[in-house]
Amino acid sequence: MPSTVTDLEVQALRLAPEERAQLADRLLASLSADTSIEEEWATEAQRRLAELEAGTVAAIPIEAAIARARNAIR
């Protein structure tokens, strides 16, 4: 069993991308004592997915989203 944060990091980085995302999500969720926030984000994610599937909104490439975010904070 890993004994240090570095050992855990090395093992975590060997995981598949989806598994790393799940682990990151669980770790971040464990930092918040307020579970209502996680529930609200889950509801929002489901709403957004439904909009995408219904075709009422259009997805944009991640590169474009990042560029827009960077420009907004400049």
PDB file of N, CA, C and O in Angstrom:
ATOM      1  N   MET A   1       0.840  -1.180   0.000  1.00  0.00           N
ATOM      2  CA  MET A   1       0.000   0.000   0.000  1.00  0.00           C
ATOM      3  C   MET A   1       0.887   1.246   0.000  1.00  0.00           C
ATOM      4  O   MET A   1       1.868   1.317   0.741  1.00  0.00           O
ATOM      5  N   PRO A   2       0.532   2.238  -0.846  1.00  0.00           N
ATOM      6  CA  PRO A   2       1.347   3.444  -0.917  1.00  0.00           C
ATOM      7  C   PRO A   2       1.429   4.144   0.434  1.00  0.00           C
ATOM      8  O   PRO A   2       0.450   4.202   1.178  1.00  0.00           O
ATOM      9  N   SER A   3       2.612   4.676   0.739  1.00  0.00           N
ATOM     10  CA  SER A   3       2.782   5.303   2.034  1.00  0.00           C
ATOM     11  C   SER A   3       2.958   6.812   1.959  1.00  0.00           C
ATOM     12  O   SER A   3       2.938   7.484   2.990  1.00  0.00           O
ATOM     13  N   THR A   4       3.129   7.356   0.761  1.00  0.00           N
ATOM     14  CA  THR A   4       3.313   8.793   0.640  1.00  0.00           C
ATOM     15  C   THR A   4       2.427   9.348  -0.469  1.00  0.00           C
ATOM     16  O   THR A   4       1.912   8.617  -1.314  1.00  0.00           O
ATOM     17  N   VAL A   5       2.273  10.655  -0.432  1.00  0.00           N
ATOM     18  CA  VAL A   5       1.502  11.319  -1.480  1.00  0.00           C
ATOM     19  C   VAL A   5       2.148  11.083  -2.836  1.00  0.00           C
ATOM     20  O   VAL A   5       1.449  10.905  -3.833  1.00  0.00           O
ATOM     21  N   THR A   6       3.469  11.081  -2.881  1.00  0.00           N
ATOM     22  CA  THR A   6       4.180  10.850  -4.140  1.00  0.00           C
ATOM     23  C   THR A   6       3.881   9.463  -4.682  1.00  0.00           C
ATOM     24  O   THR A   6       3.669   9.302  -5.884  1.00  0.00           O
ATOM     25  N   ASP A   7       3.862   8.453  -3.807  1.00  0.00           N
ATOM     26  CA  ASP A   7       3.526   7.093  -4.240  1.00  0.00           C
ATOM     27  C   ASP A   7       2.106   7.046  -4.798  1.00  0.00           C
ATOM     28  O   ASP A   7       1.858   6.408  -5.821  1.00  0.00           O
ATOM     29  N   LEU A   8       1.178   7.720  -4.128  1.00  0.00           N
ATOM     30  CA  LEU A   8      -0.210   7.759  -4.599  1.00  0.00           C
ATOM     31  C   LEU A   8      -0.300   8.444  -5.955  1.00  0.00           C
ATOM     32  O   LEU A   8      -1.020   7.991  -6.845  1.00  0.00           O
ATOM     33  N   GLU A   9       0.437   9.537  -6.104  1.00  0.00           N
ATOM     34  CA  GLU A   9       0.426  10.260  -7.368  1.00  0.00           C
ATOM     35  C   GLU A   9       0.935   9.385  -8.506  1.00  0.00           C
ATOM     36  O   GLU A   9       0.336   9.349  -9.581  1.00  0.00           O
ATOM     37  N   VAL A  10       2.027   8.687  -8.275  1.00  0.00           N
ATOM     38  CA  VAL A  10       2.598   7.815  -9.298  1.00  0.00           C
ATOM     39  C   VAL A  10       1.574   6.755  -9.707  1.00  0.00           C
ATOM     40  O   VAL A  10       1.394   6.489 -10.895  1.00  0.00           O
ATOM     41  N   GLN A  11       0.905   6.153  -8.725  1.00  0.00           N
ATOM     42  CA  GLN A  11      -0.099   5.134  -9.039  1.00  0.00           C
ATOM     43  C   GLN A  11      -1.295   5.748  -9.755  1.00  0.00           C
ATOM     44  O   GLN A  11      -1.818   5.164 -10.705  1.00  0.00           O
ATOM     45  N   ALA A  12      -1.726   6.909  -9.310  1.00  0.00           N
ATOM     46  CA  ALA A  12      -2.889   7.550  -9.926  1.00  0.00           C
ATOM     47  C   ALA A  12      -2.613   7.908 -11.381  1.00  0.00           C
ATOM     48  O   ALA A  12      -3.496   7.781 -12.229  1.00  0.00           O
ATOM     49  N   LEU A  13      -1.403   8.349 -11.675  1.00  0.00           N
ATOM     50  CA  LEU A  13      -1.070   8.732 -13.050  1.00  0.00           C
ATOM     51  C   LEU A  13      -0.984   7.532 -13.985  1.00  0.00           C
ATOM     52  O   LEU A  13      -0.965   7.698 -15.205  1.00  0.00           O
ATOM     53  N   ARG A  14      -0.933   6.352 -13.436  1.00  0.00           N
ATOM     54  CA  ARG A  14      -0.943   5.136 -14.258  1.00  0.00           C
ATOM     55  C   ARG A  14      -2.362   4.728 -14.655  1.00  0.00           C
ATOM     56  O   ARG A  14      -2.543   3.876 -15.526  1.00  0.00           O
ATOM     57  N   LEU A  15      -3.356   5.327 -14.026  1.00  0.00           N
ATOM     58  CA  LEU A  15      -4.745   5.000 -14.333  1.00  0.00           C
ATOM     59  C   LEU A  15      -5.135   5.536 -15.707  1.00  0.00           C
ATOM     60  O   LEU A  15      -4.509   6.454 -16.237  1.00  0.00           O
ATOM     61  N   ALA A  16      -6.170   4.946 -16.263  1.00  0.00           N
ATOM     62  CA  ALA A  16      -6.729   5.441 -17.521  1.00  0.00           C
ATOM     63  C   ALA A  16      -7.324   6.831 -17.278  1.00  0.00           C
ATOM     64  O   ALA A  16      -7.708   7.143 -16.150  1.00  0.00           O
ATOM     65  N   PRO A  17      -7.406   7.659 -18.303  1.00  0.00           N
ATOM     66  CA  PRO A  17      -7.939   9.007 -18.116  1.00  0.00           C
ATOM     67  C   PRO A  17      -9.303   9.050 -17.416  1.00  0.00           C
ATOM     68  O   PRO A  17      -9.517   9.890 -16.542  1.00  0.00           O
ATOM     69  N   GLU A  18     -10.211   8.170 -17.782  1.00  0.00           N
ATOM     70  CA  GLU A  18     -11.536   8.152 -17.146  1.00  0.00           C
ATOM     71  C   GLU A  18     -11.422   7.820 -15.660  1.00  0.00           C
ATOM     72  O   GLU A  18     -12.125   8.402 -14.833  1.00  0.00           O
ATOM     73  N   GLU A  19     -10.544   6.894 -15.330  1.00  0.00           N
ATOM     74  CA  GLU A  19     -10.361   6.535 -13.928  1.00  0.00           C
ATOM     75  C   GLU A  19      -9.737   7.684 -13.143  1.00  0.00           C
ATOM     76  O   GLU A  19     -10.098   7.920 -11.990  1.00  0.00           O
ATOM     77  N   ARG A  20      -8.804   8.397 -13.763  1.00  0.00           N
ATOM     78  CA  ARG A  20      -8.205   9.565 -13.093  1.00  0.00           C
ATOM     79  C   ARG A  20      -9.254  10.638 -12.845  1.00  0.00           C
ATOM     80  O   ARG A  20      -9.269  11.271 -11.789  1.00  0.00           O
ATOM     81  N   ALA A  21     -10.136  10.842 -13.827  1.00  0.00           N
ATOM     82  CA  ALA A  21     -11.200  11.837 -13.667  1.00  0.00           C
ATOM     83  C   ALA A  21     -12.135  11.448 -12.524  1.00  0.00           C
ATOM     84  O   ALA A  21     -12.541  12.300 -11.733  1.00  0.00           O
ATOM     85  N   GLN A  22     -12.473  10.169 -12.440  1.00  0.00           N
ATOM     86  CA  GLN A  22     -13.332   9.702 -11.344  1.00  0.00           C
ATOM     87  C   GLN A  22     -12.640   9.903 -10.003  1.00  0.00           C
ATOM     88  O   GLN A  22     -13.268  10.351  -9.043  1.00  0.00           O
ATOM     89  N   LEU A  23     -11.369   9.581  -9.927  1.00  0.00           N
ATOM     90  CA  LEU A  23     -10.616   9.749  -8.685  1.00  0.00           C
ATOM     91  C   LEU A  23     -10.544  11.222  -8.303  1.00  0.00           C
ATOM     92  O   LEU A  23     -10.753  11.577  -7.143  1.00  0.00           O
ATOM     93  N   ALA A  24     -10.252  12.070  -9.267  1.00  0.00           N
ATOM     94  CA  ALA A  24     -10.181  13.504  -8.991  1.00  0.00           C
ATOM     95  C   ALA A  24     -11.525  14.022  -8.484  1.00  0.00           C
ATOM     96  O   ALA A  24     -11.575  14.812  -7.542  1.00  0.00           O
ATOM     97  N   ASP A  25     -12.602  13.579  -9.104  1.00  0.00           N
ATOM     98  CA  ASP A  25     -13.932  14.000  -8.688  1.00  0.00           C
ATOM     99  C   ASP A  25     -14.209  13.579  -7.250  1.00  0.00           C
ATOM    100  O   ASP A  25     -14.726  14.365  -6.456  1.00  0.00           O
ATOM    101  N   ARG A  26     -13.867  12.354  -6.923  1.00  0.00           N
ATOM    102  CA  ARG A  26     -14.091  11.861  -5.563  1.00  0.00           C
ATOM    103  C   ARG A  26     -13.245  12.615  -4.548  1.00  0.00           C
ATOM    104  O   ARG A  26     -13.724  12.956  -3.467  1.00  0.00           O
ATOM    105  N   LEU A  27     -11.999  12.874  -4.890  1.00  0.00           N
ATOM    106  CA  LEU A  27     -11.130  13.606  -3.969  1.00  0.00           C
ATOM    107  C   LEU A  27     -11.629  15.029  -3.741  1.00  0.00           C
ATOM    108  O   LEU A  27     -11.666  15.505  -2.607  1.00  0.00           O
ATOM    109  N   LEU A  28     -12.011  15.703  -4.821  1.00  0.00           N
ATOM    110  CA  LEU A  28     -12.526  17.060  -4.674  1.00  0.00           C
ATOM    111  C   LEU A  28     -13.820  17.077  -3.869  1.00  0.00           C
ATOM    112  O   LEU A  28     -14.018  17.954  -3.028  1.00  0.00           O
ATOM    113  N   ALA A  29     -14.689  16.125  -4.120  1.00  0.00           N
ATOM    114  CA  ALA A  29     -15.956  16.054  -3.381  1.00  0.00           C
ATOM    115  C   ALA A  29     -15.712  15.816  -1.899  1.00  0.00           C
ATOM    116  O   ALA A  29     -16.478  16.286  -1.057  1.00  0.00           O
ATOM    117  N   SER A  30     -14.649  15.089  -1.578  1.00  0.00           N
ATOM    118  CA  SER A  30     -14.366  14.796  -0.173  1.00  0.00           C
ATOM    119  C   SER A  30     -13.922  16.035   0.600  1.00  0.00           C
ATOM    120  O   SER A  30     -13.929  16.028   1.831  1.00  0.00           O
ATOM    121  N   LEU A  31     -13.540  17.090  -0.099  1.00  0.00           N
ATOM    122  CA  LEU A  31     -13.102  18.313   0.565  1.00  0.00           C
ATOM    123  C   LEU A  31     -14.268  19.182   1.023  1.00  0.00           C
ATOM    124  O   LEU A  31     -14.098  20.060   1.869  1.00  0.00           O
ATOM    125  N   SER A  32     -15.428  18.942   0.475  1.00  0.00           N
ATOM    126  CA  SER A  32     -16.593  19.758   0.797  1.00  0.00           C
ATOM    127  C   SER A  32     -17.522  19.008   1.745  1.00  0.00           C
ATOM    128  O   SER A  32     -17.921  17.875   1.478  1.00  0.00           O
ATOM    129  N   ALA A  33     -17.853  19.653   2.841  1.00  0.00           N
ATOM    130  CA  ALA A  33     -18.792  19.046   3.789  1.00  0.00           C
ATOM    131  C   ALA A  33     -20.226  19.293   3.348  1.00  0.00           C
ATOM    132  O   ALA A  33     -21.145  18.648   3.851  1.00  0.00           O
ATOM    133  N   ASP A  34     -20.430  20.213   2.419  1.00  0.00           N
ATOM    134  CA  ASP A  34     -21.772  20.570   1.966  1.00  0.00           C
ATOM    135  C   ASP A  34     -22.137  19.747   0.732  1.00  0.00           C
ATOM    136  O   ASP A  34     -21.747  20.092  -0.383  1.00  0.00           O
ATOM    137  N   THR A  35     -22.884  18.661   0.930  1.00  0.00           N
ATOM    138  CA  THR A  35     -23.243  17.779  -0.183  1.00  0.00           C
ATOM    139  C   THR A  35     -24.267  18.412  -1.117  1.00  0.00           C
ATOM    140  O   THR A  35     -24.426  17.949  -2.246  1.00  0.00           O
ATOM    141  N   SER A  36     -24.961  19.452  -0.681  1.00  0.00           N
ATOM    142  CA  SER A  36     -25.956  20.082  -1.552  1.00  0.00           C
ATOM    143  C   SER A  36     -25.300  20.699  -2.780  1.00  0.00           C
ATOM    144  O   SER A  36     -25.914  20.759  -3.845  1.00  0.00           O
ATOM    145  N   ILE A  37     -24.065  21.156  -2.641  1.00  0.00           N
ATOM    146  CA  ILE A  37     -23.356  21.737  -3.781  1.00  0.00           C
ATOM    147  C   ILE A  37     -23.134  20.668  -4.852  1.00  0.00           C
ATOM    148  O   ILE A  37     -23.363  20.911  -6.037  1.00  0.00           O
ATOM    149  N   GLU A  38     -22.690  19.492  -4.431  1.00  0.00           N
ATOM    150  CA  GLU A  38     -22.482  18.393  -5.387  1.00  0.00           C
ATOM    151  C   GLU A  38     -23.792  18.004  -6.051  1.00  0.00           C
ATOM    152  O   GLU A  38     -23.824  17.726  -7.250  1.00  0.00           O
ATOM    153  N   GLU A  39     -24.866  17.982  -5.286  1.00  0.00           N
ATOM    154  CA  GLU A  39     -26.178  17.638  -5.843  1.00  0.00           C
ATOM    155  C   GLU A  39     -26.632  18.670  -6.862  1.00  0.00           C
ATOM    156  O   GLU A  39     -27.196  18.324  -7.899  1.00  0.00           O
ATOM    157  N   GLU A  40     -26.382  19.946  -6.561  1.00  0.00           N
ATOM    158  CA  GLU A  40     -26.757  21.004  -7.499  1.00  0.00           C
ATOM    159  C   GLU A  40     -25.947  20.908  -8.789  1.00  0.00           C
ATOM    160  O   GLU A  40     -26.491  21.107  -9.875  1.00  0.00           O
ATOM    161  N   TRP A  41     -24.650  20.603  -8.682  1.00  0.00           N
ATOM    162  CA  TRP A  41     -23.829  20.447  -9.889  1.00  0.00           C
ATOM    163  C   TRP A  41     -24.293  19.245 -10.704  1.00  0.00           C
ATOM    164  O   TRP A  41     -24.311  19.301 -11.934  1.00  0.00           O
ATOM    165  N   ALA A  42     -24.669  18.158 -10.031  1.00  0.00           N
ATOM    166  CA  ALA A  42     -25.167  16.976 -10.750  1.00  0.00           C
ATOM    167  C   ALA A  42     -26.452  17.315 -11.494  1.00  0.00           C
ATOM    168  O   ALA A  42     -26.640  16.895 -12.636  1.00  0.00           O
ATOM    169  N   THR A  43     -27.326  18.066 -10.859  1.00  0.00           N
ATOM    170  CA  THR A  43     -28.576  18.489 -11.505  1.00  0.00           C
ATOM    171  C   THR A  43     -28.286  19.367 -12.708  1.00  0.00           C
ATOM    172  O   THR A  43     -28.893  19.203 -13.767  1.00  0.00           O
ATOM    173  N   GLU A  44     -27.353  20.305 -12.544  1.00  0.00           N
ATOM    174  CA  GLU A  44     -26.973  21.194 -13.643  1.00  0.00           C
ATOM    175  C   GLU A  44     -26.356  20.411 -14.800  1.00  0.00           C
ATOM    176  O   GLU A  44     -26.654  20.685 -15.963  1.00  0.00           O
ATOM    177  N   ALA A  45     -25.512  19.454 -14.491  1.00  0.00           N
ATOM    178  CA  ALA A  45     -24.891  18.638 -15.541  1.00  0.00           C
ATOM    179  C   ALA A  45     -25.957  17.855 -16.307  1.00  0.00           C
ATOM    180  O   ALA A  45     -25.889  17.756 -17.532  1.00  0.00           O
ATOM    181  N   GLN A  46     -26.932  17.304 -15.602  1.00  0.00           N
ATOM    182  CA  GLN A  46     -28.005  16.564 -16.265  1.00  0.00           C
ATOM    183  C   GLN A  46     -28.834  17.492 -17.156  1.00  0.00           C
ATOM    184  O   GLN A  46     -29.223  17.113 -18.261  1.00  0.00           O
ATOM    185  N   ARG A  47     -29.102  18.708 -16.671  1.00  0.00           N
ATOM    186  CA  ARG A  47     -29.862  19.675 -17.465  1.00  0.00           C
ATOM    187  C   ARG A  47     -29.115  20.018 -18.750  1.00  0.00           C
ATOM    188  O   ARG A  47     -29.701  20.072 -19.831  1.00  0.00           O
ATOM    189  N   ARG A  48     -27.809  20.250 -18.611  1.00  0.00           N
ATOM    190  CA  ARG A  48     -27.014  20.600 -19.790  1.00  0.00           C
ATOM    191  C   ARG A  48     -26.925  19.446 -20.779  1.00  0.00           C
ATOM    192  O   ARG A  48     -26.979  19.657 -21.990  1.00  0.00           O
ATOM    193  N   LEU A  49     -26.791  18.234 -20.268  1.00  0.00           N
ATOM    194  CA  LEU A  49     -26.767  17.066 -21.151  1.00  0.00           C
ATOM    195  C   LEU A  49     -28.081  16.935 -21.904  1.00  0.00           C
ATOM    196  O   LEU A  49     -28.087  16.647 -23.101  1.00  0.00           O
ATOM    197  N   ALA A  50     -29.193  17.146 -21.208  1.00  0.00           N
ATOM    198  CA  ALA A  50     -30.506  17.057 -21.860  1.00  0.00           C
ATOM    199  C   ALA A  50     -30.627  18.101 -22.965  1.00  0.00           C
ATOM    200  O   ALA A  50     -31.178  17.813 -24.028  1.00  0.00           O
ATOM    201  N   GLU A  51     -30.118  19.307 -22.727  1.00  0.00           N
ATOM    202  CA  GLU A  51     -30.143  20.349 -23.760  1.00  0.00           C
ATOM    203  C   GLU A  51     -29.321  19.941 -24.977  1.00  0.00           C
ATOM    204  O   GLU A  51     -29.746  20.145 -26.114  1.00  0.00           O
ATOM    205  N   LEU A  52     -28.149  19.366 -24.740  1.00  0.00           N
ATOM    206  CA  LEU A  52     -27.319  18.910 -25.863  1.00  0.00           C
ATOM    207  C   LEU A  52     -28.021  17.821 -26.653  1.00  0.00           C
ATOM    208  O   LEU A  52     -28.053  17.854 -27.883  1.00  0.00           O
ATOM    209  N   GLU A  53     -28.584  16.855 -25.937  1.00  0.00           N
ATOM    210  CA  GLU A  53     -29.251  15.734 -26.607  1.00  0.00           C
ATOM    211  C   GLU A  53     -30.499  16.184 -27.356  1.00  0.00           C
ATOM    212  O   GLU A  53     -30.843  15.610 -28.390  1.00  0.00           O
ATOM    213  N   ALA A  54     -31.182  17.209 -26.842  1.00  0.00           N
ATOM    214  CA  ALA A  54     -32.383  17.719 -27.504  1.00  0.00           C
ATOM    215  C   ALA A  54     -32.037  18.630 -28.679  1.00  0.00           C
ATOM    216  O   ALA A  54     -32.896  18.934 -29.506  1.00  0.00           O
ATOM    217  N   GLY A  55     -30.789  19.063 -28.751  1.00  0.00           N
ATOM    218  CA  GLY A  55     -30.373  19.935 -29.840  1.00  0.00           C
ATOM    219  C   GLY A  55     -30.738  21.387 -29.617  1.00  0.00           C
ATOM    220  O   GLY A  55     -30.703  22.177 -30.561  1.00  0.00           O
ATOM    221  N   THR A  56     -31.089  21.766 -28.390  1.00  0.00           N
ATOM    222  CA  THR A  56     -31.450  23.157 -28.116  1.00  0.00           C
ATOM    223  C   THR A  56     -30.229  24.035 -27.880  1.00  0.00           C
ATOM    224  O   THR A  56     -30.334  25.262 -27.884  1.00  0.00           O
ATOM    225  N   VAL A  57     -29.079  23.417 -27.677  1.00  0.00           N
ATOM    226  CA  VAL A  57     -27.823  24.146 -27.577  1.00  0.00           C
ATOM    227  C   VAL A  57     -26.780  23.406 -28.406  1.00  0.00           C
ATOM    228  O   VAL A  57     -26.924  22.216 -28.689  1.00  0.00           O
ATOM    229  N   ALA A  58     -25.754  24.107 -28.783  1.00  0.00           N
ATOM    230  CA  ALA A  58     -24.686  23.487 -29.570  1.00  0.00           C
ATOM    231  C   ALA A  58     -23.409  23.437 -28.740  1.00  0.00           C
ATOM    232  O   ALA A  58     -23.088  24.376 -28.011  1.00  0.00           O
ATOM    233  N   ALA A  59     -22.703  22.353 -28.859  1.00  0.00           N
ATOM    234  CA  ALA A  59     -21.417  22.223 -28.177  1.00  0.00           C
ATOM    235  C   ALA A  59     -20.360  23.001 -28.951  1.00  0.00           C
ATOM    236  O   ALA A  59     -20.467  23.184 -30.164  1.00  0.00           O
ATOM    237  N   ILE A  60     -19.335  23.456 -28.228  1.00  0.00           N
ATOM    238  CA  ILE A  60     -18.219  24.104 -28.894  1.00  0.00           C
ATOM    239  C   ILE A  60     -16.953  23.319 -28.547  1.00  0.00           C
ATOM    240  O   ILE A  60     -16.881  22.700 -27.485  1.00  0.00           O
ATOM    241  N   PRO A  61     -15.967  23.341 -29.424  1.00  0.00           N
ATOM    242  CA  PRO A  61     -14.729  22.615 -29.139  1.00  0.00           C
ATOM    243  C   PRO A  61     -14.056  23.152 -27.871  1.00  0.00           C
ATOM    244  O   PRO A  61     -14.135  24.345 -27.578  1.00  0.00           O
ATOM    245  N   ILE A  62     -13.407  22.280 -27.137  1.00  0.00           N
ATOM    246  CA  ILE A  62     -12.760  22.658 -25.882  1.00  0.00           C
ATOM    247  C   ILE A  62     -11.740  23.767 -26.090  1.00  0.00           C
ATOM    248  O   ILE A  62     -11.596  24.648 -25.243  1.00  0.00           O
ATOM    249  N   GLU A  63     -11.034  23.727 -27.211  1.00  0.00           N
ATOM    250  CA  GLU A  63     -10.036  24.761 -27.481  1.00  0.00           C
ATOM    251  C   GLU A  63     -10.691  26.136 -27.552  1.00  0.00           C
ATOM    252  O   GLU A  63     -10.140  27.117 -27.054  1.00  0.00           O
ATOM    253  N   ALA A  64     -11.865  26.206 -28.171  1.00  0.00           N
ATOM    254  CA  ALA A  64     -12.578  27.478 -28.278  1.00  0.00           C
ATOM    255  C   ALA A  64     -13.070  27.929 -26.908  1.00  0.00           C
ATOM    256  O   ALA A  64     -13.010  29.118 -26.594  1.00  0.00           O
ATOM    257  N   ALA A  65     -13.549  27.010 -26.100  1.00  0.00           N
ATOM    258  CA  ALA A  65     -14.028  27.353 -24.760  1.00  0.00           C
ATOM    259  C   ALA A  65     -12.887  27.881 -23.893  1.00  0.00           C
ATOM    260  O   ALA A  65     -13.053  28.865 -23.172  1.00  0.00           O
ATOM    261  N   ILE A  66     -11.742  27.233 -23.965  1.00  0.00           N
ATOM    262  CA  ILE A  66     -10.583  27.678 -23.176  1.00  0.00           C
ATOM    263  C   ILE A  66     -10.130  29.056 -23.642  1.00  0.00           C
ATOM    264  O   ILE A  66      -9.816  29.920 -22.824  1.00  0.00           O
ATOM    265  N   ALA A  67     -10.097  29.259 -24.946  1.00  0.00           N
ATOM    266  CA  ALA A  67      -9.691  30.555 -25.483  1.00  0.00           C
ATOM    267  C   ALA A  67     -10.645  31.653 -25.015  1.00  0.00           C
ATOM    268  O   ALA A  67     -10.200  32.737 -24.636  1.00  0.00           O
ATOM    269  N   ARG A  68     -11.939  31.387 -25.037  1.00  0.00           N
ATOM    270  CA  ARG A  68     -12.915  32.374 -24.573  1.00  0.00           C
ATOM    271  C   ARG A  68     -12.727  32.667 -23.091  1.00  0.00           C
ATOM    272  O   ARG A  68     -12.810  33.821 -22.672  1.00  0.00           O
ATOM    273  N   ALA A  69     -12.476  31.639 -22.301  1.00  0.00           N
ATOM    274  CA  ALA A  69     -12.269  31.834 -20.864  1.00  0.00           C
ATOM    275  C   ALA A  69     -11.017  32.659 -20.604  1.00  0.00           C
ATOM    276  O   ALA A  69     -11.026  33.558 -19.762  1.00  0.00           O
ATOM    277  N   ARG A  70      -9.956  32.362 -21.313  1.00  0.00           N
ATOM    278  CA  ARG A  70      -8.705  33.120 -21.137  1.00  0.00           C
ATOM    279  C   ARG A  70      -8.881  34.570 -21.522  1.00  0.00           C
ATOM    280  O   ARG A  70      -8.374  35.463 -20.843  1.00  0.00           O
ATOM    281  N   ASN A  71      -9.598  34.812 -22.607  1.00  0.00           N
ATOM    282  CA  ASN A  71      -9.846  36.184 -23.024  1.00  0.00           C
ATOM    283  C   ASN A  71     -10.706  36.931 -22.021  1.00  0.00           C
ATOM    284  O   ASN A  71     -10.529  38.132 -21.817  1.00  0.00           O
ATOM    285  N   ALA A  72     -11.633  36.227 -21.399  1.00  0.00           N
ATOM    286  CA  ALA A  72     -12.530  36.865 -20.435  1.00  0.00           C
ATOM    287  C   ALA A  72     -11.804  37.303 -19.172  1.00  0.00           C
ATOM    288  O   ALA A  72     -12.202  38.278 -18.535  1.00  0.00           O
ATOM    289  N   ILE A  73     -10.748  36.596 -18.806  1.00  0.00           N
ATOM    290  CA  ILE A  73     -10.053  36.965 -17.568  1.00  0.00           C
ATOM    291  C   ILE A  73      -8.894  37.935 -17.800  1.00  0.00           C
ATOM    292  O   ILE A  73      -8.234  38.350 -16.848  1.00  0.00           O
ATOM    293  N   ARG A  74      -8.652  38.287 -19.017  1.00  0.00           N
ATOM    294  CA  ARG A  74      -7.570  39.260 -19.320  1.00  0.00           C
ATOM    295  C   ARG A  74      -8.028  40.660 -19.080  1.00  0.00           C
ATOM    296  O   ARG A  74      -7.262  41.603 -19.279  1.00  0.00           O
TER     297      ARG A  74
END
